């Protein structure tokens, strides 16, 4: 099984691996300022992430398919994708080697109309009881993308893989075209 992840061009992922937030002290903290209620340091943001669920700061986002262009997704995601490399993550091999501690899904917020738009820990997270076996590979509706909440991907399903050590080694990665 594979998941897809995007990293800014000019990266050293194929040398050092794919880093979780906890392992990336150079991460752009501005992205998290609003989501965390004003946390401004790497340490504060890691602590906030861990308050959401154990391992979140060591988790790495993955999509079950590459981002597809629609009228809405191109408006919302083009600047993000234009400056990124797409990586394919071999989560089957990672799981076999015991590197995956847990898998969480962030379902589209449109699946839960009863929820308020502002979540305490930014988005809804549901732990998958059967890990990678519960990942949904049905098509994602990219036409609902919207950055209204300041959460790029709140309207589409994606996964967070909690990784032992917080780094996906290069041997589990492939640059996807």
N, C-alpha and C positions, 0 to 999 in steps of 0.2 A: 504494500500500500504506500501511496505517496501523498504528500501535502506540498503546498507551494508557499514560498515566503519571498518577500521583496526586501532588498537592502540597497542603500544608496550606492551609486557607481563609485569606483575608485576604492572599493573595499578590499580587505584581505581575508575574506571568508574562506577561500580555498586553501589558505595557509594556516589560519588560526581557528577556523570553525565559526559557526553561527553563534553569536553571543546573546545571552538573555540580558535583560535590563540590569540585573544584579552584577553581571560580569562586564558591563560596558559603562565605565565611569565617564566616557565621552558622549553618552547619549544626549540627545537634545531634550533638555529638561523643560523647555517651554511647552512642549506638547502635553505635559502632565500637569502643569501649573493649575489650570482651570479644573481639570478632572479630580485633582487631589484636594481641592479646597484651599489652594495657595501654598502647598509645600514647594520649597525652592532648592533643596539640596538633594543630591543623589541618595544619601542616607535616609532622609525623610521620606522620599518617594518609595524607596525599597520597603521601609517600615509600613507605609500606607498600603502598598501592594500586598504585603504579608498579612495585613489586617483583613483583606478581602478573602483570602484562603491561603493555607500553607503551601508554599512553593510558587506563588504567583510571580515573585520577582525573578525566579529561575525558569519561568515558562517562556516559550517561544510560539508566536502566532503562526498558524498555518491554515491555508484555504484548501478545500477539497478539489478545487479546480483553479486554473489560472483565471485572473480577472478578465472579464469579457466586456467589450465596449457596447454600451447602449447610449442613448441620448443623455440620460442622467449620469451614468457611471463615468462617461468621458468628461463631463462637466466637473464632477466631484473628485475624480481620481487621476486625471491625465497628468497634472503637475507632479504628483507622487510617483507615477509609473515612469514618466519620461526620464527621471533622474535615478532610476533603480535598475538593478540586475535581478532577474527572477531565478530563484533556486528551487530545485526539486529535492525534497527531503524523503529519504527512504525510511519511513517510520516502522516498516515491518522488520528491517534489519536492526534498527535501534531497539525495538521491543524484544526481539530475539536475544540481543546482547544485554538486556536488563537495564537500559539507560532511561526508560520512561517510568517515572514515578506515578503519574496520573495524567488523565486527559479531561479537559473541560470544553464544553461547547458554549459559545455565546450565540444563542438563537437570535433571529431578527426580532427587534423589539415590536415589530408589527404583529408578531405571533401572540403578544401579550398586551392587548389593548387596555386591560385593567391596570397595568402598571403606570405609575407616574413616569414622566420623561426623565426626571433626575433620579438616578440611582445612587445609593450611598457609595458603592464601589464601582462606579462608572457604567457598568453594563451587567446584565444578568448572566450568571455563570452556573452551569449545571454540570456536575461531575458525571462522567460516563462510567457506569459501574463495570462495564466489560472493556474499558480502555479503548484501544484503537479499533477493536471489533465493532464498537458502536458508532463509529464515524459514518455519517450519512454522505454518500457520494452522489445523491440525486442532484440534478442541475440547480444552480443558485440563480435566483432572479436578480441580476445586476441592475435591472431597470428601476429598482426602488432606492438606489443609493441616494443619500442625502446627507449633507454635512451640517444640517440644522442644529444638532446638539453639540457640535464640535467633536463628535466621535465618528471618524471617517467610516467605520464599518458597522455601526450599530444596526443598520437595516439589512445586513446580510449575515448569513451563518458563517462562523469561523471557529477555529479550535485553538486552544492553548495547550501545548504539550509541556508538562512539568518535567524537566530534564535533570537527571542526577548531575550535579556539578554546574548546571546552568549553561553548558556549551555543547552544541552539536558538532562533533568532530567532522573534519572534511570528508572522511571516508563514507559518510552517510549523505553527502550532498553532491549535487550535480547542477551546473549552470544550465538552466533551461532556456531554450531559444524563444 
